[in-house]
C-alpha cells in the first residue's frame, strides 16, 4: 500500500469565526468559509469538480444529503456528498476530497465542514432528539444506547489516569489546569476564536465542578462555525500558488468494541487514536514523532483527552505527559506546540467543522501566516479528532507539511 503521501496538495482554505453566531445560518457559514478558500486559492467556483460536506446534527441542522452545500454555494451540477462521522466529520469530508484527487477521479475537490449547534437550544451537545426539542416530541436517538454523558465518561478517564500513575488528585487537577491555561493563552491571539480570555491555574481550580475531577475550564464549549479546503493533484499545486501545503497522510480508526469487552482495558488511553496514529506515521514516513512533528491540533474536548492524546500519538511516553506539561513542552514556545489557535477549548467546537478548522491552523502555520502565534520554522503539522467516548469512538489523524 503506497498511501496518498505527497499526491494531494491544499491550495486554499477558509474558516469563519467560531462562536455564538445567532445572526448566521449554516448556509451563511458555508458560504463564508468557501469564499475565503476560493480567494485564498485564486480559483473560481467552476474549477471545483467534486465536493464533500461534513456535519453531524443533520436532523435539525443541515440535512442528510449534499444538497444544502450545493445550493448554498450554487455549485455547477457537480457531485456533492454528505458525510458524518461524529467529531471526525470535517476530517472525513477532507479525506473524501483528498482520495478523489489522489485516485485521479478529479483534479480539484472541495471539503466543507459546518455546524450550528447553538441553534439546537442545549447547553452541551445534544444526546437525542428530545434534547433538541424537535416539535417538543421525542424522536430517534442520535447516540443509541449511550447511557452516560461525555463529561462523566472522560472524568472517569482522568480519575483512572491519576490512580494508575500515582498522581495525587490535586496534583492531577493542576496538570489539567495548565493544559487549559495554555490553550486560553493561545486563543487570545486568534481573532477567529470563540473564547479569548486569559485564565490562571487558580481560576481553573476554583471553577465549578462539572464531573469530578473535571471543572468548567476543563471542558470545551459549544460553538457554531464552518471551515473549508480546496485540494488539487500535488503535481499541479504550484500552478495555483507558490506555497501549497502537501498532504502526507490521513488515517481513520473506529473502535471495534474490543475495549468494552475486556477488563484489560485500562481507561487511560484511547486505542483508536493509538491505531490511527500508527497508520498515519507509517503513511507519512514519520519514524520519531516527538522530534519530527512540528506542532499539533488535538481533540481537547476535555483537558484529560488532550493529556492522554499526547501519549496516544507517541509524543509523550506513557505516564510521562505530566512531566512534559510541567516543562512547557506543548507551549507555543515549546518543542511541539499544541493547540496553537486555542483548540476546541477556546477556538470552539462546531462538531462538523472542527477537523477542517484544525487543518486551517496547521496550513496557516506552515505558510508562516499565523501572526503572533506563529511557530518557528514548522515542517509537519498533525491534527487529531476523536468522536465519541474513551472506549467507543472514532479517531482521525492527519499530517500535512511542506
C-alpha positions as semicolon CSV with decimal commas, in nm:
position;residue;x (nm);y (nm);z (nm)
1;X;0,000;0,000;0,000
2;X;0,159;0,326;-0,115
3;X;-0,093;0,562;0,050
4;X;-0,151;0,922;-0,055
5;X;0,170;1,084;0,070
6;X;0,251;1,389;-0,145
7;X;-0,014;1,302;-0,403
8;X;-0,251;1,581;-0,292
9;X;-0,192;1,945;-0,204
10;X;-0,404;2,207;-0,028
11;X;-0,414;2,529;-0,230
12;X;-0,684;2,717;-0,043
13;X;-0,856;2,719;0,295
14;X;-1,119;2,925;0,470
15;X;-1,260;2,940;0,821
16;X;-1,530;3,152;0,979
17;X;-1,510;3,300;1,323
18;X;-1,641;3,041;1,571
19;X;-1,886;3,133;1,845
20;X;-2,250;3,206;1,919
21;X;-2,337;3,314;1,566
22;X;-2,707;3,386;1,608
23;X;-2,720;3,610;1,300
24;X;-2,599;3,342;1,059
25;X;-2,742;3,013;0,937
26;X;-2,544;2,707;0,832
27;X;-2,570;2,817;0,469
28;X;-2,421;3,158;0,552
29;X;-2,129;2,994;0,731
30;X;-2,059;2,755;0,444
31;X;-2,060;3,046;0,200
32;X;-1,823;3,250;0,417
33;X;-1,572;2,966;0,457
34;X;-1,594;2,876;0,087
35;X;-1,543;3,233;-0,031
36;X;-1,228;3,266;0,179
37;X;-1,097;2,935;0,043
38;X;-1,169;3,042;-0,317
39;X;-0,990;3,373;-0,272
40;X;-0,700;3,202;-0,097
41;X;-0,662;2,952;-0,383
42;X;-0,713;3,209;-0,657
43;X;-0,959;2,982;-0,839
44;X;-1,320;3,010;-0,949
45;X;-1,624;2,811;-0,850
46;X;-1,640;2,647;-1,192
47;X;-1,298;2,489;-1,129
48;X;-1,433;2,271;-0,846
49;X;-1,512;1,922;-0,979
50;X;-1,646;1,746;-0,668
51;X;-1,733;1,839;-0,310
52;X;-1,785;1,683;0,033
53;X;-1,991;1,828;0,317
54;X;-1,931;1,715;0,676
55;X;-2,168;1,777;0,966
56;X;-2,320;1,574;1,248
57;X;-2,654;1,705;1,367
58;X;-2,842;1,651;1,042
59;X;-3,190;1,614;1,193
60;X;-3,243;1,985;1,257
61;X;-2,930;2,140;1,116
62;X;-2,816;2,094;0,758
63;X;-2,981;1,780;0,624
64;X;-2,898;1,426;0,521
65;X;-2,761;1,495;0,172
66;X;-2,509;1,711;-0,008
67;X;-2,786;1,934;-0,143
68;X;-2,751;2,202;0,129
69;X;-2,388;2,259;0,031
70;X;-2,465;2,252;-0,339
71;X;-2,747;2,504;-0,309
72;X;-2,574;2,733;-0,058
73;X;-2,265;2,761;-0,279
74;X;-2,455;2,737;-0,610
75;X;-2,217;2,466;-0,727
76;X;-2,230;2,387;-1,102
77;X;-2,409;2,047;-1,100
78;X;-2,115;1,851;-0,965
79;X;-2,121;1,550;-0,731
80;X;-2,164;1,660;-0,369
81;X;-2,152;1,404;-0,089
82;X;-2,269;1,442;0,269
83;X;-2,062;1,258;0,532
84;X;-2,099;1,221;0,910
85;X;-1,854;1,056;1,147
86;X;-1,916;1,222;1,483
87;X;-1,642;1,474;1,572
88;X;-1,431;1,347;1,280
89;X;-1,693;1,461;1,026
90;X;-1,485;1,752;0,895
91;X;-1,179;1,532;0,854
92;X;-1,399;1,272;0,683
93;X;-1,505;1,533;0,429
94;X;-1,140;1,625;0,375
95;X;-1,048;1,258;0,334
96;X;-1,313;1,213;0,066
97;X;-1,187;1,513;-0,131
98;X;-0,824;1,401;-0,100
99;X;-0,895;1,042;-0,201
100;X;-1,089;1,160;-0,507
101;X;-0,794;1,372;-0,620
102;X;-0,533;1,107;-0,536
103;X;-0,727;0,845;-0,733
104;X;-0,741;1,063;-1,042
105;X;-1,121;1,084;-1,031
106;X;-1,092;1,462;-1,035
107;X;-0,821;1,729;-1,040
108;X;-0,972;1,970;-0,785
109;X;-1,208;1,897;-0,497
110;X;-1,368;2,084;-0,209
111;X;-1,428;1,984;0,153
112;X;-1,655;2,186;0,385
113;X;-1,742;2,122;0,750
114;X;-2,019;2,310;0,928
115;X;-2,233;2,301;1,241
116;X;-2,492;2,530;1,401
117;X;-2,506;2,375;1,746
118;X;-2,620;2,687;1,932
119;X;-2,946;2,680;1,737
120;X;-3,028;2,340;1,890
121;X;-3,108;2,503;2,223
122;X;-2,894;2,292;2,456
123;X;-2,614;2,389;2,696
124;X;-2,398;2,098;2,586
125;X;-2,401;1,853;2,298
126;X;-2,747;1,705;2,239
127;X;-2,779;1,334;2,316
128;X;-3,108;1,264;2,141
129;X;-3,384;1,436;1,954
130;X;-3,571;1,506;2,278
131;X;-3,276;1,719;2,388
132;X;-3,309;1,941;2,085
133;X;-3,686;1,972;2,126
134;X;-3,799;1,890;1,776
135;X;-4,165;1,995;1,792
136;X;-4,149;1,908;2,162
137;X;-4,158;1,536;2,081
138;X;-3,906;1,262;2,142
139;X;-3,758;1,146;1,815
140;X;-3,498;0,887;1,724
141;X;-3,184;0,864;1,932
142;X;-2,876;1,024;1,778
143;X;-2,641;0,826;2,001
144;X;-2,824;0,492;2,050
145;X;-2,760;0,314;2,381
146;X;-2,523;0,583;2,513
147;X;-2,638;0,599;2,873
148;X;-2,355;0,817;3,006
149;X;-2,283;1,180;2,913
150;X;-1,937;1,267;2,787
151;X;-1,819;1,474;3,087
152;X;-1,879;1,178;3,318
153;X;-1,702;0,931;3,090
154;X;-1,392;1,147;3,049
155;X;-1,394;1,230;3,420
156;X;-1,361;0,857;3,481
157;X;-1,061;0,856;3,249
158;X;-0,899;1,137;3,448
159;X;-0,951;0,960;3,780
160;X;-0,819;0,632;3,642
161;X;-0,514;0,801;3,487
162;X;-0,424;0,966;3,817
163;X;-0,467;0,636;4,002
164;X;-0,266;0,430;3,753
165;X;0,033;0,662;3,752
166;X;0,027;0,751;4,120
167;X;-0,067;1,116;4,073
168;X;-0,247;1,275;4,371
169;X;-0,584;1,419;4,272
170;X;-0,488;1,779;4,349
171;X;-0,164;1,744;4,153
172;X;-0,355;1,588;3,864
173;X;-0,610;1,869;3,858
174;X;-0,323;2,119;3,847
175;X;-0,169;1,942;3,546
176;X;-0,502;1,955;3,364
177;X;-0,537;2,322;3,459
178;X;-0,204;2,401;3,292
179;X;-0,336;2,249;2,968
180;X;-0,638;2,480;2,973
181;X;-0,431;2,786;3,068
182;X;-0,203;2,720;2,771
183;X;-0,494;2,693;2,528
184;X;-0,663;3,006;2,663
185;X;-0,340;3,199;2,617
186;X;-0,310;3,087;2,255
187;X;-0,676;3,164;2,190
188;X;-0,633;3,528;2,296
189;X;-0,409;3,576;1,991
190;X;-0,664;3,440;1,745
191;X;-0,929;3,683;1,619
192;X;-1,149;3,395;1,498
193;X;-1,157;3,212;1,831
194;X;-1,478;3,183;2,032
195;X;-1,325;3,231;2,379
196;X;-1,048;3,490;2,403
197;X;-0,966;3,527;2,770
198;X;-0,651;3,465;2,970
199;X;-0,703;3,243;3,274
200;X;-0,481;3,121;3,557
201;X;-0,433;2,783;3,721
202;X;-0,615;2,927;4,023
203;X;-0,913;3,019;3,802
204;X;-0,935;2,660;3,680
205;X;-0,903;2,502;4,023
206;X;-1,173;2,717;4,183
207;X;-1,421;2,685;3,894
208;X;-1,744;2,485;3,939
209;X;-1,707;2,109;3,904
210;X;-1,879;1,957;3,601
211;X;-1,787;1,591;3,662
212;X;-1,521;1,535;3,927
213;X;-1,229;1,590;3,881
214;X;-1,316;1,796;3,571
215;X;-1,425;2,155;3,624
216;X;-1,574;2,418;3,398
217;X;-1,240;2,516;3,242
218;X;-1,154;2,151;3,168
219;X;-1,440;2,127;2,917
220;X;-1,469;2,277;2,570
221;X;-1,769;2,491;2,487
222;X;-2,044;2,468;2,227
223;X;-1,995;2,676;1,913
224;X;-2,116;2,750;1,561
225;X;-1,879;2,770;1,264
226;X;-1,756;2,638;0,931
227;X;-1,427;2,567;0,756
228;X;-1,330;2,467;0,402
229;X;-1,039;2,332;0,200
230;X;-0,965;2,312;-0,173
231;X;-0,729;2,034;-0,282
232;X;-0,561;1,950;-0,612
233;X;-0,315;1,699;-0,752
234;X;0,025;1,766;-0,600
235;X;0,196;1,796;-0,938
236;X;-0,037;2,085;-1,025
237;X;-0,023;2,270;-0,694
238;X;0,235;2,532;-0,786
239;X;0,029;2,633;-1,085
240;X;-0,203;2,792;-0,830
241;X;0,027;2,924;-0,557
242;X;0,393;2,936;-0,456
243;X;0,333;2,793;-0,108
244;X;0,097;2,495;-0,129
245;X;0,082;2,254;0,163
246;X;0,105;1,882;0,093
247;X;-0,098;1,601;0,245
248;X;0,131;1,339;0,400
249;X;-0,130;1,106;0,546
250;X;-0,493;1,069;0,656
251;X;-0,593;0,774;0,871
252;X;-0,917;0,693;1,050
253;X;-0,970;0,416;1,305
254;X;-1,306;0,319;1,454
255;X;-1,325;0,138;1,785
256;X;-1,400;-0,230;1,724
257;X;-1,576;-0,284;2,056
258;X;-1,284;-0,479;2,196
259;X;-1,208;-0,220;2,463
260;X;-1,554;-0,263;2,616
261;X;-1,539;-0,643;2,603
262;X;-1,230;-0,699;2,815
263;X;-1,136;-0,594;3,167
264;X;-0,781;-0,542;3,041
265;X;-0,877;-0,201;2,901
266;X;-0,716;0,041;3,145
267;X;-0,923;0,352;3,062
268;X;-0,603;0,559;3,043
269;X;-0,567;0,570;2,665
270;X;-0,780;0,563;2,350
271;X;-0,699;0,261;2,138
272;X;-0,839;0,407;1,814
273;X;-0,621;0,719;1,850
274;X;-0,317;0,497;1,901
275;X;-0,402;0,280;1,599
276;X;-0,480;0,576;1,370
277;X;-0,150;0,738;1,472
278;X;0,046;0,422;1,393
279;X;-0,102;0,410;1,042
280;X;-0,064;0,785;0,984
281;X;0,305;0,784;1,077
282;X;0,368;0,484;0,853
283;X;0,194;0,651;0,558
284;X;0,378;0,980;0,616
285;X;0,716;0,814;0,672
286;X;0,747;0,957;1,024
287;X;0,975;0,744;1,241
288;X;1,020;0,961;1,551
289;X;0,705;1,170;1,608
290;X;0,844;1,350;1,912
291;X;1,126;1,500;1,706
292;X;0,964;1,514;1,360
293;X;0,619;1,662;1,430
294;X;0,650;2,041;1,448
295;X;0,308;2,121;1,602
296;X;-0,032;1,969;1,668
297;X;-0,402;2,037;1,697
298;X;-0,558;1,756;1,902
299;X;-0,911;1,681;2,016
300;X;-0,924;1,857;2,352
301;X;-1,294;1,808;2,420
302;X;-1,171;1,780;2,780
303;X;-0,830;1,859;2,924
304;X;-0,776;1,492;3,012
305;X;-0,841;1,398;2,650
306;X;-0,557;1,624;2,540
307;X;-0,326;1,475;2,803
308;X;-0,383;1,111;2,704
309;X;-0,364;1,205;2,335
310;X;-0,008;1,331;2,387
311;X;0,073;0,970;2,476
312;X;-0,151;0,801;2,219
313;X;0,029;0,999;1,946
314;X;0,372;0,883;2,069
315;X;0,482;1,235;2,159
316;X;0,497;1,175;2,535
317;X;0,585;0,839;2,688
318;X;0,310;0,652;2,872
319;X;0,259;0,808;3,211
320;X;0,505;1,091;3,135
321;X;0,278;1,352;2,977
322;X;0,257;1,535;3,308
323;X;0,631;1,585;3,310
324;X;0,619;1,730;2,958
325;X;0,336;1,963;3,063
326;X;0,538;2,085;3,361
327;X;0,837;2,153;3,136
328;X;0,635;2,355;2,881
329;X;0,688;2,101;2,602
330;X;0,347;2,180;2,447
331;X;0,352;2,555;2,499
332;X;0,373;2,788;2,199
333;X;0,748;2,822;2,266
334;X;0,792;2,450;2,341
335;X;0,924;2,167;2,128
336;X;0,584;2,054;1,995
337;X;0,333;2,338;2,039
338;X;-0,021;2,207;2,079
339;X;-0,347;2,396;2,021
340;X;-0,169;2,696;1,870
341;X;-0,506;2,852;1,783
342;X;-0,671;2,777;2,118
343;X;-0,800;2,429;2,033
344;X;-1,155;2,309;2,087
345;X;-1,130;2,464;2,432
346;X;-1,105;2,822;2,305
347;X;-1,140;2,831;1,928
348;X;-1,463;2,636;1,971
349;X;-1,615;2,304;1,867
350;X;-1,884;2,305;1,596
351;X;-1,867;1,927;1,551
352;X;-1,860;1,902;1,171
353;X;-1,620;2,193;1,128
354;X;-1,352;2,112;1,386
355;X;-1,138;1,877;1,176
356;X;-1,108;2,131;0,896
357;X;-1,054;2,414;1,145
358;X;-0,754;2,226;1,284
359;X;-0,616;2,183;0,932
360;X;-0,675;2,554;0,866
361;X;-0,447;2,641;1,158
362;X;-0,174;2,395;1,054
363;X;-0,198;2,523;0,694
364;X;-0,152;2,885;0,802
365;X;0,133;2,791;1,037
366;X;0,318;2,602;0,762
367;X;0,285;2,907;0,536
368;X;0,415;3,138;0,809
369;X;0,085;3,328;0,827
370;X;-0,022;3,271;1,188
371;X;0,071;3,614;1,323
372;X;0,151;3,641;1,694
373;X;0,114;3,268;1,748
374;X;0,348;3,166;1,463
375;X;0,557;2,857;1,531
376;X;0,922;2,889;1,427
377;X;1,013;2,706;1,104
378;X;0,746;2,429;1,110
379;X;0,780;2,131;0,875
380;X;0,498;1,892;0,970
381;X;0,164;1,967;1,132
382;X;-0,063;1,699;1,280
383;X;-0,435;1,709;1,353
384;X;-0,632;1,461;1,563
385;X;-1,006;1,416;1,604
386;X;-1,187;1,191;1,848
387;X;-1,557;1,132;1,809
388;X;-1,734;0,956;2,093
389;X;-1,614;0,836;2,431
390;X;-1,293;0,676;2,559
391;X;-1,389;0,318;2,471
392;X;-1,647;0,383;2,198
393;X;-1,530;0,620;1,933
394;X;-1,375;0,702;1,600
395;X;-1,034;0,871;1,574
396;X;-0,872;1,051;1,281
397;X;-0,510;1,158;1,239
398;X;-0,396;1,380;0,951
399;X;-0,043;1,500;0,877
400;X;0,034;1,784;0,637
401;X;0,362;1,954;0,554
402;X;0,586;2,136;0,313
